[in-house]
Amino acid sequence: MSYEITGVIVKINETETKGESFRVRDFVIKANDGGPYDNFVSFQTTQDRTALMDDHNEGDEIKVHFDIRGRQWQEKYFQNLNAWRIEKVSSAAEPSETAPAAAAPKAEPVAEASSDLPF
């Protein structure tokens, strides 16, 4: 199953080589989910996909397509958000003017729903 999320790049780590041939690169985005709190999400790219971040910089708005990978090791459980496609979000003036108008109605119901939480 695949997912997608849009956000602004906060941190891009260097590519690491683990073992003789396994490469991994992590990056973090601040998600644009309309919630009242900042939502920082860490992703991982592996092997040839570590180059996906080469054309992006911190501060760029991107859409990340990813899947969730989980594994067990010595009775512990680990999850990774494995990014497999990254798209730069258009920064043209016209799309950004229409985007807030489309996003505003979504943000209001989220705020109302969060006020119903018991904590």
C-alpha positions as a printed Julia matrix, in Angstrom:
119×3 Matrix{Float64}:
   0.0    0.0    0.0
   1.36   3.42  -0.84
   0.76   6.84   0.68
   1.61  10.44  -0.12
   2.16  13.58   1.91
   3.11  17.18   1.11
   5.47  19.28   3.18
   8.55  21.47   3.36
  12.01  19.88   3.59
  13.57  20.56   7.0
  16.67  18.33   6.87
  18.47  16.27   4.22
  21.13  13.88   5.5
  24.1   12.62   3.5
  23.96   9.19   1.88
  25.39   6.49   4.16
  26.87   3.19   3.0
  26.13   0.28   5.31
  28.02  -2.9    4.68
  29.66  -3.25   1.29
  26.82  -2.23  -0.99
  23.72  -1.03   0.9
  23.09   2.74   0.7
  20.56   4.73   2.71
  19.64   8.43   2.94
  17.21  10.04   5.39
  15.33  13.32   5.15
  12.71  15.13   7.23
   9.75  17.23   6.13
   7.37  19.46   8.04
   4.0   18.19   6.83
   1.29  20.52   5.56
  -1.56  18.71   7.29
  -3.48  21.75   8.53
  -3.31  20.63  12.16
  -2.67  22.95  15.09
   0.76  21.41  15.83
   3.91  20.99  13.72
   4.17  17.52  12.22
   7.73  16.47  11.38
   8.02  13.24   9.39
  11.26  11.34   8.73
  11.65   9.32   5.52
  14.25   6.95   4.17
  15.47   6.27   0.64
  17.62   3.26  -0.25
  20.01   2.11  -2.98
  19.49   4.0   -6.29
  16.67   6.07  -4.8
  19.11   7.9   -2.51
  19.69  10.19  -5.52
  16.05  11.38  -5.39
  17.02  14.13  -2.95
  19.94  15.45  -5.05
  17.72  17.97  -6.88
  16.02  19.27  -3.71
  17.11  21.68  -0.98
  16.0   22.43   2.55
  13.01  24.78   2.35
  11.6   23.25  -0.86
   7.98  22.13  -0.8
   7.64  18.55  -2.03
   5.15  15.71  -2.32
   6.53  12.38  -1.07
   5.14   9.06  -2.26
   6.05   6.33   0.24
   5.19   2.98   1.74
   5.52   1.67   5.27
   8.0   -1.11   5.94
   8.09  -2.98   9.23
  10.33  -5.7   10.56
  11.11  -7.63  13.71
  14.57  -8.14  15.17
  15.27  -9.79  18.53
  11.71  -9.27  19.77
  11.79  -5.57  18.82
   9.76  -3.99  16.05
  10.91  -1.29  13.65
   9.12   0.76  10.99
  10.45   2.86   8.12
   8.66   5.26   5.83
  10.29   4.26   2.55
  10.14   7.11   0.0
  10.09   5.92  -3.6
   9.03   9.06  -5.49
   9.47  12.77  -4.75
   7.81  15.6   -6.66
   8.59  19.28  -6.31
   5.39  21.24  -5.6
   4.93  24.08  -8.06
   5.9   27.46  -6.69
   4.21  29.48  -9.45
   2.09  32.43  -8.25
  -1.23  31.22  -9.68
  -1.26  27.7   -8.14
  -0.2   29.02  -4.72
  -3.03  31.57  -4.77
  -5.62  28.87  -5.43
  -4.1   26.36  -3.0
  -4.82  28.34   0.23
  -8.44  28.85  -0.8
  -8.8   25.1   -1.34
  -6.96  24.28   1.9
  -8.86  26.72   4.14
 -12.13  24.73   4.28
 -10.17  21.61   5.21
  -8.41  23.32   8.11
 -11.61  24.48   9.84
 -13.21  21.03  10.26
  -9.91  19.65  11.57
  -9.79  22.37  14.23
 -13.39  21.65  15.26
 -12.77  17.91  15.44
  -9.64  18.36  17.56
 -11.61  20.38  20.15
 -13.79  17.29  20.77
 -10.81  15.27  21.98
 -10.98  14.28  25.67
  -7.42  15.43  26.43
